[in-house]
Amino acid sequence: MSTRRRSETIEFTPPELEPVARYLRLLCDAGEGWINLLPGVDADAGPDLVPSGLFGLFGLFGNRQEPVSMGTLVPPRKDRQAAEGVTVGLLHPTGGRAVARLAEAGVTLPPGWLVRQDHARRGLVVRARSDAPADEIIGWSIRAGVALCRGEMTGRWQAVVYLP
């Protein structure tokens, strides 16, 4: 028997992050769920530049590399909240050494954040410090996603929130 999570989708334009930040705080309080951040891309750019939406854990096992980046925000489990922060995963089309490319683009990790993985196929995974505010986590994820994207972006974003 499979259990389906309820999800809600929010469309937003940075720097207005509060609707997404509210959900991230809710998930952090619960210690479960996650948020996928998807950039808006020009629909006239063709099907190769429109994210499939099938990222998440399943995207790690596929061979297809999307031309746009996608972020996933996962709160620490309730029993680890004092020691761990939100995990930020970025799937992107630019290969390994994403941290170096981000630094060249002026997107550096905030103090206290740790790189957990920087892999050509599995993407970039970082962990925010445990006291990082939700808007800092979301803002960094968006700046990094823009810097690593190869598609023509609209400036709008979509947050798909998977509720506990």
N, C-alpha and C positions, 0 to 999 in steps of 0.2 A: 504494500500500500504506500503510495507516494503522497507527500504532503506538499501542497503548493503554497508558496509564500504570497502574501498580498503585496502588491506594489503600487506605488503612486508615482506619477511623472510630473515634473515641474519644468517649465521652460523659463529661462531667465537670461538676462544680459548683464555680464559683469560691468561695473563693480557691484551690482545689487546681488549680494550673496545671502542675505538674511533668511529668505525662505528655505534655502538648502541648509544653512547653518543650524536652523531650528531642528530640522530632521536629523542632522549629524549629532547634535547634542542629545536628542531623544534616543538614538541608537546607542550612543555611548553610555547613557544612563541604564539602558536595558542590557548592554553587553552582548548584543547580537544584531543581525541584519547587516546590510551594506548599501552603498550608494554607487551607482555607475554614472560617471560624468561623460557625456558625449557631445562633441562640438557640432554646431550646425555647419553644414557644408552646402555649397551651391548645388541645388537640385539639377541645374543644367550642365553640371560638370560631368555627368554620366554615372552609371551604376558602380563603376570602380571606386568612386570617391564618396559613396554613401555607405556609412558603417552598417554592417549587417545586424548589429544589436546582439549577436550571439557570442559576445566576448565572455567576460567572467572566467570562471574556472575552465569551461569547455574550450575557450579560445586558446588556451595554453597548449592544447594537444593537436590543434590543426596545423596545416601547412600554409594556409593562406595568410598573408600579412596585409592587414588593412592599411591604406595610404593615409589614414587619419589616426590620431592618437585617441586613447580612451583611458580615463582614470577610474579606479575603483578604490573607495574608501571603506575600510573595515575597522570597526571599533575593537578595542581589546575586550577579551572576555571579562565578565564581571570580577572574577577572582584575580585578574592581573592588572586592573585599572590603575592601581597605585604605582606599578613599576613600568608599565608599557603605555605607549601612546597609540594613536590611530595608525594603521598600516595603509600606506598609499601605494597602489600599484599602477604603473603606466605601461600599457601596451602601445607600441609606436613603431613606425616603419623605418627608423633610422639606424638600426643595428645596435651593436654593443657600444660601450663607452658613452652612454647617454649623459652621465654626470659631467663628463668633460665638455660635451657639446652644450649642455645647459649652462655651464659656467661661462663658456665663450659667448653665449647669448645673454649673459647677465642674470641668469636664474640660478642662484646658489641656494644650497640647503640652509635653512634657518639654523641658528645655533642649537645644539642638542639633538638634532635629527641625525639618524643613522642610515647609511646605505646597507640594505640587506641583500640586494641582488642587482646587478647591472649586466644583463645578458642579451645577446643579439636576438634571440628568438622568444625568450620568456619575458623580456621587458625589464623595466626598472621597478624595484620595490624598495621603498624607504619607510622608516618608522619615525613618526613625529614624536617629540618629547611628550611626556604624559600630561603636561599642563598647557600644551599648545591650544590656543583658542580655535574654535571651529572655523571662523572666517579666515584665519591664517592658513589652515590646512587646505581649505577649498581654494583660496586665492593662489597658493603656491601650485596646487594641482593644475589649475587652469593655465597659469603662466607657463608651467612646464609642458603641458599639453599643446599649447600654441607653439612653443619653441620647437617641439619635436614633430609637429604635423607637416605633412607634405601636400595636403589638400588645400584648396581654396576655401577659407572659412568665412562664415557670415557674421561672426561676432556674437551670435546667440548660442546658448548651450541648453542641454537637456540633462536633468538629473532624474534617474530612475531609482527610486528608493524602495529597497526590499525590506519590508517591515518585519519585526520579530513576531 
